[in-house]
Every structure is written in C-alpha cells, then in structure tokens.
Amino acid sequence: MSLSEEQTKLIHRINRIQGQLEAIKNTITNEEKDCEKAILLLKAAHQAMKKFGEAYIHEYMNHCFQEKKSASLIESDVKKAISAAFSL
C-alpha cells in the first residue's frame, strides 16, 4: 500500500510528536531537572498535536470531498468531523 504525499506528511508529524514525548519522558527520569526545558517541551508537543489535528482533519475532508459526490453525504461527514474536532 502506497501512501500519498499528504499521508506521508501526517506520519512525519506523528513521528516528531513521538520524539517530543520521548524527550518529555526523559526529563522525568533525568536526575537533573530542567524546568524550563520541560515546559518548552510540553508546549511544543501540545502545539504539534493541535497542528497535527488540523492537518489530519483537512486531509480527511479532502478525501471525503473527492470520494463522495452527493452533497448530503458530504454535509453529513463535515458535521461529524466538526463535532469530533470540537469534542477533543
């Protein structure tokens, strides 16, 4: 199965987020606590998750628009995606 360019970009975003989470985990186990670094890592991971969510929903919506021709089906999917996005 071949990934599209957009899917590949999403996977790269996830990998960066995982790296940020690993760095946060390392600050927990590190003997020397660097509070400023921990806060910056948390902020970066949080922002990265927000940007990933936005990109993922955008990609999902593009897929829905390309795949479905019926306006009522598209409207239903848009409403579901918006509801899911705001219930995070």
C-alpha positions in Angstrom: 0.0 0.0 0.0 1.5 3.3 -1.1 1.0 6.4 1.0 0.1 9.7 -0.6 2.2 12.8 -0.1 -0.2 14.2 2.5 -0.3 10.9 4.4 3.5 10.8 4.5 3.5 14.4 5.9 1.0 13.3 8.6 3.2 10.3 9.5 6.2 12.7 9.8 4.2 14.9 12.1 3.3 12.0 14.3 7.0 10.9 14.4 8.0 14.4 15.5 5.4 14.4 18.3 6.6 11.0 19.5 10.1 12.4 19.6 8.9 15.3 21.7 7.0 12.9 24.0 10.2 10.8 24.4 12.1 13.9 25.4 9.5 14.8 28.0 9.7 11.2 29.3 13.5 11.6 29.5 13.1 14.8 31.6 11.0 12.8 34.1 13.7 10.2 34.6 16.6 12.6 34.4 18.4 13.3 37.7 18.9 16.9 36.9 15.5 18.6 36.4 15.4 21.4 33.9 12.1 23.0 34.5 12.3 25.5 31.6 13.2 22.7 29.1 10.3 20.6 30.4 7.8 23.4 30.0 9.1 24.2 26.5 8.8 20.5 25.5 5.3 20.3 26.8 4.3 23.5 24.9 5.9 22.2 21.7 4.2 18.8 22.0 0.9 20.5 22.7 1.2 22.8 19.7 2.3 19.9 17.5 -0.7 17.9 18.4 -3.0 20.9 17.6 -1.3 21.3 14.2 -1.5 17.6 13.5 -5.2 17.5 14.3 -5.8 20.4 12.0 -3.8 18.8 9.2 -5.5 15.4 9.7 -9.0 16.8 9.6 -8.1 18.8 6.5 -6.8 15.7 4.8 -9.9 13.7 5.9 -12.2 16.4 4.5 -10.3 16.5 1.2 -10.7 12.7 1.0 -14.4 12.9 1.7 -14.9 15.6 -1.0 -13.1 13.6 -3.6 -14.7 10.3 -2.8 -18.4 11.4 -2.4 -20.4 13.2 -4.9 -23.7 13.6 -3.0 -23.9 17.0 -1.2 -26.0 15.4 1.6 -23.2 12.8 2.3 -20.5 15.5 2.3 -22.6 17.6 4.6 -23.1 14.7 7.0 -19.3 14.0 7.0 -18.5 17.7 7.6 -20.8 17.8 10.5 -19.3 14.6 12.0 -15.7 15.9 11.5 -16.5 19.3 13.1 -18.3 17.6 16.0 -15.4 15.2 16.6 -12.8 18.1 16.3 -14.5 20.1 19.0 -15.1 17.2 21.4 -11.3 16.6 21.7 
